[in-house]
């Protein structure tokens, strides 16, 4: 059984939404935290302070662009020990692919996919040094089936899924599990742009008859970290039966 007390987790994209919910779920378990974010820096600092005071753990906020390898390197240089890595940093860009600027494509791929590589390559030596470690990546159902007008986002999340499966095999001999959560429609600010009519239409397609919550994702992440290391390389779909 995995113990979380006094262990340290890095959660990227932790200022709000899924990342903030994951951070709180781990704090409740007694896990110390390194929380990163780029936008909404005030929220990141406030969240870290709140978790430290409420749960008696150490939560350190770090301003970091997870899609910038140099910034990620500087972040890891300041982390002496790491037990869990939660790759949640992500952005969404919607629109027809012919209207997407190359710079927007590059930014999305860096933030959603390259960030997982940048963090994992630096986390693994720390895991091996302490004979511990687990990685959970936050993906999307669109990485499995694709979505019209979200080809770039779907491609990035499909890459996260493939990266998870491959790295799970690579690290299995070291008993370091690597898994992912493929989220369906989670009710976060990222999905706030949908009109009430669009939201009603999407909800009607979901057998669970509701949108997922950040807390649903957080609970799933904790469960994945509690699984035995033999459970690895899996992309677990969390979508209320939608896809």
Secondary structure as UniProt FT lines:
FT   TURN            5..6
FT   STRAND          8..11
FT   HELIX           17..28
FT   TURN            29..30
FT   STRAND          32..37
FT   HELIX           41..55
FT   STRAND          59..63
FT   TURN            66..67
FT   HELIX           69..77
FT   STRAND          84..87
FT   HELIX           97..99
FT   HELIX           102..109
FT   HELIX           110..114
FT   HELIX           115..130
FT   STRAND          134..140
FT   HELIX           142..145
FT   TURN            148..149
FT   HELIX           151..172
FT   TURN            173..175
FT   STRAND          177..183
FT   HELIX           189..191
FT   TURN            192..193
FT   HELIX           196..205
FT   TURN            207..208
FT   HELIX           214..226
FT   TURN            229..230
FT   STRAND          235..238
FT   TURN            240..241
//
